[in-house]
Amino acid sequence: MIALIDYGAGNLASVKKALAALGADVIVPQAPADLAESQGIIVPGVGHFGATRPLQGAWTEAILERIGEGRPLLGICLGMQWLFEGSDEAADMPGLGVLSGHCYRLRGHGVKVPHVGWNDLTIEAPVSILEGVASGSQVYFTHSYAAPTNSETAATTEHGERFASVVQRGYVAGVQFHPEKSGPVGLQVLRNFLRLAG
């Protein structure tokens, strides 16, 4: 069973539909204690980093506890940014902090921000979340802030500058793009997560 976290900032319907198409049992937990029975956790999200405020406190504690038990976590778009220590978009608010670094606003460098539309993945490291995904695969983005590249970067994307578009450390993974809107490639990423949650 996969727990899809609803904190008011994600397109849960389309993510849930994509997971259902892959045969996953999905719940939307009403309280942190509901995560106890989940095999994996997905934190989706769109919009401002400040929207993650409801995840502070009990939700953060419960998610960290599940990670400590070896249950996989996937962050999507804003959910991926939340995996880091924080973001310049809401400097007073911490992220989950399981990945090092702070997210920052894309500087543009001759391209429009926000970054909206299809773009390619350059795979930097072979990780389980990208199994079966070829370098150069096209996926769908919509964001203004991005995560820094570091040792946990599994794939990067270029939009005026290169940023981390896929990250993974152990059972914790994040994708800056929307897999539920990225066709077969996105479904493969979700399939890989379900396999990780096995």
C-alpha positions in Angstrom: 0.0 0.0 0.0 1.3 3.4 -1.0 0.6 6.5 1.1 0.0 9.6 -1.0 0.3 12.6 1.3 -2.3 15.4 0.9 -1.1 18.7 2.4 -3.1 20.9 0.1 -0.4 21.5 -2.6 -0.5 18.6 -4.9 -2.5 17.3 -7.9 -3.4 14.1 -6.1 -6.0 12.9 -8.6 -3.6 12.6 -11.5 -0.9 10.9 -9.4 -3.4 8.5 -7.9 -4.7 7.7 -11.4 -1.2 6.9 -12.7 -0.5 4.7 -9.7 -3.8 2.9 -10.1 -2.9 2.2 -13.8 0.2 0.4 -12.5 -1.9 -1.7 -10.1 -0.9 0.0 -6.9 -3.1 0.2 -3.8 -3.1 3.9 -2.7 -4.4 5.5 0.4 -4.5 9.2 1.3 -3.6 9.2 5.0 -5.7 11.4 7.3 -3.2 11.4 10.1 0.6 10.7 10.5 -0.2 7.5 12.4 -1.8 6.2 9.2 1.7 5.9 7.6 2.5 2.9 9.9 1.0 0.4 7.5 2.3 1.9 4.2 5.0 0.2 2.1 6.0 3.5 0.6 5.3 7.2 0.8 4.8 9.8 -2.0 4.9 13.5 -1.3 3.6 15.3 -4.5 3.3 19.1 -4.7 3.1 22.2 -6.9 3.5 25.9 -6.0 5.3 27.8 -3.2 7.7 26.1 -0.8 5.7 27.7 2.0 2.9 25.3 1.1 4.9 22.5 2.8 4.2 24.1 6.3 1.5 21.5 7.2 4.2 18.8 6.9 6.1 20.2 9.8 5.9 18.5 13.2 4.0 15.2 13.4 4.0 14.5 9.7 7.8 15.1 9.4 8.4 12.8 12.4 6.3 10.0 11.1 7.9 10.2 7.6 11.4 10.2 9.1 10.4 7.2 11.2 9.2 5.3 8.2 12.4 6.1 6.3 14.4 4.9 9.3 12.6 1.6 8.9 13.7 1.3 5.3 10.4 2.3 3.7 10.9 4.3 0.4 9.9 7.9 0.0 9.4 9.7 -3.4 9.1 13.5 -3.6 7.5 14.9 -6.8 8.2 18.5 -7.9 7.7 20.6 -4.8 7.8 17.3 -2.9 11.3 16.8 -4.2 12.5 20.2 -3.1 11.0 19.5 0.4 13.5 16.6 0.7 16.3 19.1 1.0 17.3 21.3 3.9 15.2 24.2 2.7 14.6 26.7 -0.1 15.3 30.4 -0.8 11.6 30.6 -1.7 10.7 30.4 2.0 14.0 30.9 3.8 12.4 30.7 7.3 11.0 27.2 6.7 13.0 24.0 6.9 12.6 21.1 4.5 12.7 17.5 5.5 16.5 17.7 5.5 17.3 14.1 4.3 19.2 15.5 1.3 21.9 18.2 1.7 21.6 21.7 0.2 19.1 24.5 -0.4 16.8 25.0 -3.4 17.1 28.2 -5.3 15.3 30.2 -8.0 16.3 29.4 -11.6 18.2 32.4 -12.9 17.0 32.2 -16.4 20.1 33.1 -18.4 18.2 33.9 -21.5 15.3 31.5 -21.0 11.9 32.1 -19.4 11.2 31.3 -15.8 9.1 29.4 -14.8 10.4 26.4 -16.6 7.2 24.9 -18.1 7.0 22.1 -20.7 8.9 19.0 -21.9 12.7 18.8 -21.4 15.2 16.0 -21.4 17.0 14.1 -18.6 20.7 13.6 -18.6 21.4 10.6 -16.5 24.4 11.1 -14.2 24.3 8.0 -12.1 22.6 4.5 -12.4 20.0 4.4 -9.7 16.9 2.3 -9.1 14.4 5.0 -9.6 15.7 5.5 -13.2 15.9 1.8 -14.2 14.8 1.4 -17.8 14.9 5.2 -18.4 17.3 6.3 -21.2 19.4 9.4 -21.0 17.7 12.0 -23.2 14.2 10.9 -22.3 11.7 13.7 -22.3 9.6 14.5 -19.2 7.2 17.3 -18.2 8.3 20.2 -15.9 6.6 23.2 -14.3 8.7 25.0 -11.7 10.6 28.2 -10.9 12.9 26.8 -8.1 15.3 23.9 -8.4 17.5 21.7 -6.3 21.3 21.9 -6.3 23.4 19.3 -8.0 25.4 17.2 -5.5 26.5 13.6 -4.8 22.8 12.5 -4.6 22.0 13.8 -8.1 21.0 11.0 -10.4 19.9 13.1 -13.5 20.2 16.7 -14.5 18.3 19.0 -16.9 19.3 22.2 -18.7 17.1 25.3 -18.6 19.4 28.3 -18.8 21.5 26.4 -16.3 21.9 22.8 -15.2 19.9 21.6 -12.2 19.1 18.4 -10.4 16.0 16.8 -12.0 16.3 13.4 -10.3 17.9 12.6 -6.9 18.2 9.4 -5.0 20.0 8.3 -1.8 19.1 4.8 -0.7 15.3 4.5 -0.3 14.7 8.3 -0.7 14.2 9.6 -4.2 12.9 12.8 -5.8 11.9 13.9 -9.3 11.5 17.6 -10.2 9.3 16.7 -13.2 5.7 15.4 -13.0 5.8 11.6 -13.7 2.0 11.5 -13.8 2.2 13.9 -16.8 5.3 12.4 -18.5 3.8 9.5 -20.5 5.6 6.1 -20.6 8.8 7.5 -19.0 6.9 8.9 -16.0 5.1 5.6 -15.6 8.4 3.8 -15.6 9.7 6.0 -12.8 6.5 5.3 -10.8 6.8 1.6 -11.6 10.4 1.6 -10.3 9.3 3.3 -7.1 6.6 0.6 -6.6 9.2 -2.0 -7.1 11.4 -0.3 -4.5 8.4 -0.4 -2.1 7.9 -4.1 -3.0 
